[in-house]
């Protein structure tokens, strides 16, 4: 009976961990082969903002090819194209590719195999959209020199039409924030009513090197203070069933993938409306539209936004409200966030994430020591009465009613609570799964070494040593559990350590390390309690 509960607990825990992510992934449409796109993505044809619908239409013709401006900073290598002044290439110099750690990871690109872009534009009479042609005095490579804290790239719209527009990118030292500033000067004799939009365009292909066994979220996300954080699946957009927040005077729109996020963070308190759209060929856009104040003849205005492109970290809440939620802990955020904070605190003293995981596991085990002890005492009692249960089973055979009644009488006589070993474990499940996600989703553990052959705690053990140790620890733990009276259950318990060892072959080394340490501590506690219970029974028998 108790063994069955233990088995159900194991299956439930790991099934919940793995299948939750799989369930999130299943809704995403299959990705068709992405063709090289010479054009650019389109903004929505209309929104509910108070503006003429004609202003919110963008030229559908393919944009002409422009020249690329290369910007080099301490964090970025960026390509800005003079068509639209869009970012069509961005490499994070301080983060490595998943497979080839000798190369920095590229997020934004448009090479016919993968598309991921940051676009922005203006709508209104004489204003340049993200299809318009810009020019720049910059040529070749613009680099952030050692004596500089920031550099700027200024682009000027070629088609002025009595309205002069410039678009300026400002890059900062030691920062993943890029300032984007539009300056509009109305030299005409009529007022204009500009609308600004900022969007991210991406295909629905998950990032390379991700685990298919442990899928993570890839897709758009939107945040407003009123409706909080929302992920919008590509599949929902493809079916036009996306649920977007109501227009608000705050919030941001972003694209998430494992460990990294890009997000437009508009400035100002004007009303903004969010949108997502399927662009065909497996491409999707997510953006925000903002209607600006009227610009009178002879007047100048500035429209500002910030673009964050970099690692997803909980401390991003300091950059913009809710941006830290790009670290996708899911429904277990309430547990995962404080656990990661504690793990990061330990690492700030130790300087090794692997040892920090070990110490954190020990602290959690100590916190749950009383609950675990109650569970193991119940299991020890069940182990001691196992021979009596076997006799009852032989005595009543297939008479289930009398068998259950006799078992309950035995539990009452021996003062055993059949749920005593189950409930304490169930209480711990959310915390342990929260720890699981805090390890899985934390970019700080990406490419973090532990000891010896473990050079990346976010990747699988290359020699499968940790999964094998994990299987051995499960086998030892199963020997301490009550012997199942059902032959089928006994066989399942023998197979489980092998099965989970194989499953853990595909798990990041940091997660396997946590499981090993947790199992070793559990074995020690369970052996101590079981040994004490058996010694007490022998003493009582002699007396």
Residue, then its C-alpha position, 0 to 999 in steps of 0.5 A: x500500500x505504502x509502496x504504491x503511494x511512493x510509486x505514484x508520488x515518483x511518477x506524479x512528480x516527474x510527470x508533472x515536471x516534464x509533461x507541463x512543459x510538453x503540454x505548453x509546447x504541443x499547441x505550437x504549430x509545426x514550422x514550415x521551411x522558412x524561405x529567405x524574405x526580401x521584404x519586411x513584416x507588416x504592422x496591423x492594418x488597423x487598431x482601435x486607437x483614435x487615428x485614421x485607419x489609413x494612417x495605420x496601413x503600411x506599404x505592402x511592397x517589398x522593401x529595397x535592400x539597404x546597406x548594413x551599419x555595424x556597431x560594436x560595443x562591449x556587449x553587442x555586435x549589431x547590424x542596422x539596415x538603412x531600410x527602415x533603420x531596423x536591427x537585422x543582426x545582433x550578437x551577444x558577445x559575452x554569451x556563447x552558443x549552446x553547442x560551440x562555446x567558442x562562438x558568441x550567440x547570435x539572437x537577431x538574424x535574417x539569413x534564410x534559415x532563421x528570422x528574428x528582427x527588431x523593427x520600428x516605424x512611424x505612421x502618418x502623412x509624410x512619416x517613415x515606416x519600417x519600410x522607408x529608406x534612411x541614410x546615415x553619415x556613419x559608414x563601416x564599423x562604429x565602435x565603442x572606444x575605451x574612453x566612451x560610455x556610449x555611442x550613437x548612430x543617427x539615421x535620417x529619412x531620405x523622403x523628407x516631404x517637408x517633414x524631417x525625421x531622424x532615428x537615433x540608436x544609443x548604445x551604452x557601456x556594460x548595458x543590454x539596453x538600447x535607446x531608440x529616439x525618433x525626432x520629428x520636425x514639421x516644416x509643412x504648413x499643416x499639423x500632423x498626427x504621428x503614430x509610432x510602433x515598435x515590433x519584434x518579428x520571429x519565426x516559430x523555430x525553437x533555439x538550437x541546442x534546446x532539450x526536446x525532452x524538457x521543452x521550454x517556452x519560445x514566443x511573444x509575451x506582453x505585460x501591463x500593470x493592469x493585466x500583468x504578464x501574458x505569454x501568447x503562443x504562436x499557435x494562438x496567433x496562427x489561429x487568430x485566437x490570441x488574447x491581448x491586454x486592453x490598451x493601457x498607458x504602460x507595459x511592454x512587449x517582448x519575445x522569449x526563448x530559453x535564457x534570453x529575451x528581447x523587449x520593446x519598452x516604450x517611454x512616456x505615459x501615452x496610451x499604447x495598444x499591443x498586437x500580434x500577427x501571423x505573417x505567413x511562412x512561419x513568421x510572427x510579429x508582436x508589437x505595440x502601437x502608440x499615438x503621439x501628440x499632434x505636431x504643429x507646423x514648425x514644431x519638433x517632438x521626440x518619441x523614445x523607446x528602449x530596446x532590451x536584448x540580453x539574458x533573462x534575469x529576475x533582476x530585470x524588474x529594476x529595468x521595467x516592471x514585470x520584465x523579470x518574469x521573462x525568467x519563465x518559472x511558470x506556476x511555480x514562480x512563488x517557490x522558484x524565485x526565492x529558491x534561486x535568490x538563496x542559491x545566488x546568495x550562496x554562490x556569491x560567497x562560494x563562487x561555484x554554482x554546483x556547490x551552491x546547488x548542493x548547499x541549497x539542497x541541504x538547507x531545503x532538506x533541513x527545513x523539511x526534516x520533520x515532515x520527512x521524518x514523519x514520512x520515513x517513520x510511517x514507512x518504517x512501521x509499514x516495513x515492520x508489519x509487512x509480514x503480517x500484511x502478507x499473512x492477511x492477504x493469504x488468509x482472505x485471498x480475493x475477498x477484497x472487503x474483508x481484506x481491507x477491513x483486516x488491514x485497517x484493523x492492523x493499522x489501528x492496532x499498530x498505530x499506523x496512519x496509512x497516509x502518514x508517509x504520503x501527505x508530508x511528501x505531497x506538501x514538499x512537491x511544489x517546493x522541489x519542483x520550484x527548485x527544479x525550475x529555478x535550476x532549469x531556467x536560470x541563465x546564470x547556470x548556463x555554461x557554469x562549470x562544476x568539477x572535472x568533466x562537468x563544465x556546463x551545469x545547464x547541459x547533460x553530463x557528457x559521460x552520463x556519470x551523474x545519471x548512473x549515480x542517480x540510478x544507484x541512489x534510487x536503487x538503494x532507496x528502494x531497498x529501504x522501502x517496504x517490500x511490496x506484496x504485489x509481485x507486479x509492484x515489486x518488478x516495477x520498483x526494480x525497474x524504476x531506478x533503471x528507467x529514471x537513470x535513462x530519463x536523467x541522461x537527457x536532464x541538465x547536469x545541475x538538475x541531476x546533481x540536485x536529485x543525487x544530493x537529495x536522494x543521498x540525504x533521504x537515504x541517510x535519514x530513512x536508514x537512520x529512522x528505519x534502523x532505529x525502528x527495527x532496533x526498537x522492535x528487537x528490544x521489545x521482542x526480547x523484553 
